[in-house]
Amino acid sequence: MDLRPVPGLHLETLQPVLGMPKNIPQNNQRRRKWPLNLIGPTVVRLRAERNWTQDDLVAHLQIVGDEKVTRSVVANIETRRSTVTDFQVSRFAEAFGVSMLEMFPSSVRSQGIPRKSPASGSRGCA
């Protein structure tokens, strides 16, 4: 299982793809019109495929190193009420036995990962 971070897959990179505003308001009372996280539906699907309860998923997440996760955290991620960190995405991927990239919707994966241009000193990919 490959748990390496995906280069270039950051919120700033995904905002234009998803049509998200660049300055997300901090006011929690304001109704949000964009996804708070991208992996919530994938977590629901992968958990259902394995016939796991949220408590089962919490146990798997704690085994792979996310000791602070609770069922409430999982529920909030699944329903997109809270954001996720890179660490959490990697732990969910490890718990489910999938790559980090597979945690994201196919619409995001199909956009490809932006590469640095050859002018910036890195080699381009074909």
C-alpha positions as CSV (number, residue, x, y, z in Angstrom):
1,M,0.0,0.0,0.0
2,D,1.4,3.4,-1.0
3,L,0.8,6.0,1.6
4,R,3.1,8.7,0.2
5,P,1.5,12.1,-0.1
6,V,0.4,13.0,-3.6
7,P,2.5,15.9,-4.8
8,G,0.6,18.9,-5.8
9,L,-2.7,17.7,-4.2
10,H,-3.4,20.6,-1.9
11,L,-6.5,22.7,-1.2
12,E,-5.1,25.5,-3.2
13,T,-4.7,23.2,-6.2
14,L,-8.2,21.8,-5.9
15,Q,-10.0,25.0,-5.3
16,P,-10.2,26.1,-9.0
17,V,-11.1,22.5,-10.0
18,L,-14.0,22.4,-7.6
19,G,-15.1,26.0,-8.0
20,M,-14.4,26.8,-4.4
21,P,-13.8,30.3,-3.2
22,K,-10.2,31.1,-2.3
23,N,-11.0,32.8,0.9
24,I,-13.2,30.5,2.9
25,P,-15.1,32.4,5.7
26,Q,-14.3,31.4,9.2
27,N,-17.9,32.1,10.4
28,N,-19.3,28.6,11.2
29,Q,-22.9,30.1,11.2
30,R,-22.8,30.9,7.5
31,R,-24.2,28.2,5.2
32,R,-21.4,26.8,3.1
33,K,-22.0,26.1,-0.6
34,W,-18.9,24.1,-1.3
35,P,-17.7,20.8,0.0
36,L,-15.9,20.9,3.3
37,N,-13.9,17.8,2.4
38,L,-13.7,15.5,-0.6
39,I,-13.4,12.1,1.1
40,G,-16.6,11.9,3.0
41,P,-18.6,10.0,0.4
42,T,-15.7,7.7,-0.3
43,V,-15.4,6.9,3.4
44,V,-19.1,6.0,3.5
45,R,-18.8,3.8,0.4
46,L,-15.6,2.0,1.5
47,R,-17.0,1.4,5.0
48,A,-20.3,0.0,3.5
49,E,-18.3,-2.3,1.2
50,R,-16.6,-3.8,4.2
51,N,-19.8,-3.9,6.3
52,W,-18.0,-1.9,9.0
53,T,-19.8,0.3,11.5
54,Q,-18.4,3.7,12.4
55,D,-17.1,2.1,15.6
56,D,-15.3,-0.6,13.5
57,L,-13.7,2.1,11.4
58,V,-12.6,3.9,14.5
59,A,-10.9,0.8,15.7
60,H,-9.1,0.3,12.4
61,L,-8.0,4.0,12.4
62,Q,-6.7,3.7,15.9
63,I,-4.7,0.5,15.0
64,V,-3.0,2.4,12.1
65,G,-2.0,5.3,14.3
66,D,-4.9,7.8,14.6
67,E,-5.4,7.4,18.4
68,K,-7.5,10.6,18.8
69,V,-10.2,9.6,16.3
70,T,-13.7,9.1,17.7
71,R,-17.0,7.9,16.1
72,S,-18.1,11.6,16.2
73,V,-15.1,12.6,14.1
74,V,-15.8,9.8,11.6
75,A,-19.5,10.9,11.4
76,N,-18.5,14.5,10.8
77,I,-16.1,13.6,8.1
78,E,-18.6,11.3,6.4
79,T,-21.3,14.0,6.3
80,R,-18.7,16.7,5.3
81,R,-19.4,18.7,8.5
82,S,-15.6,18.9,9.2
83,T,-12.5,19.2,7.1
84,V,-9.8,16.5,6.9
85,T,-6.1,16.8,7.2
86,D,-3.5,15.1,5.1
87,F,-2.7,12.9,8.1
88,Q,-6.3,11.8,8.4
89,V,-6.6,11.0,4.6
90,S,-3.5,8.9,4.9
91,R,-4.8,7.0,7.9
92,F,-8.2,6.4,6.3
93,A,-6.4,5.1,3.2
94,E,-4.3,2.8,5.3
95,A,-7.3,1.6,7.3
96,F,-9.2,0.7,4.1
97,G,-6.1,-0.7,2.3
98,V,-6.3,1.8,-0.6
99,S,-4.0,4.5,-1.9
100,M,-4.4,8.1,-0.8
101,L,-5.5,9.1,-4.3
102,E,-8.3,6.5,-4.2
103,M,-9.8,8.4,-1.3
104,F,-10.7,11.3,-3.6
105,P,-13.6,11.3,-6.0
106,S,-12.9,10.2,-9.6
107,S,-13.7,13.7,-10.8
108,V,-10.7,15.0,-8.9
109,R,-8.5,12.1,-9.8
110,S,-9.3,12.5,-13.5
111,Q,-8.2,16.2,-13.4
112,G,-4.6,14.9,-12.9
113,I,-2.0,16.3,-10.6
114,P,-0.5,19.6,-11.7
115,R,3.2,19.3,-12.3
116,K,5.9,22.0,-12.0
117,S,6.8,23.4,-15.4
118,P,10.2,22.6,-16.8
119,A,11.1,26.3,-16.5
120,S,10.9,26.0,-12.7
121,G,13.7,23.4,-12.7
122,S,11.9,20.1,-12.5
123,R,11.5,17.7,-15.3
124,G,8.1,17.5,-17.0
125,C,6.1,14.3,-17.2
126,A,4.8,12.9,-20.4
